[in-house]
């Protein structure tokens, strides 16, 4: 099963939209996903502060702001 990670920040409206898109996508495809607050790790904060939301599938970043959910959908097909 694919594992998806959404890197986000509290109060980020684009991150909330990305989470909603993942929930919708999950209805049609089996995958697990977790949301990680970039402020929980200084390295993540440094790397993604200006790029959130960022979505990773199986350890590979597939899209960042603005989120292209079709790239996530495609990554989940492989």
Number of C-alpha atoms within 10 A of each C-alpha: 9 15 14 23 19 24 25 27 21 11 8 12 12 16 24 15 13 25 20 12 15 21 12 11 17 14 9 8 13 11 15 13 17 11 14 16 14 22 16 10 11 10 11 15 18 11 12 17 17 10 14 23 25 22 29 18 21 14 11 11 15 20 20 20 14 13 19 14 17 12 13 20 16 10 17 18 8 6
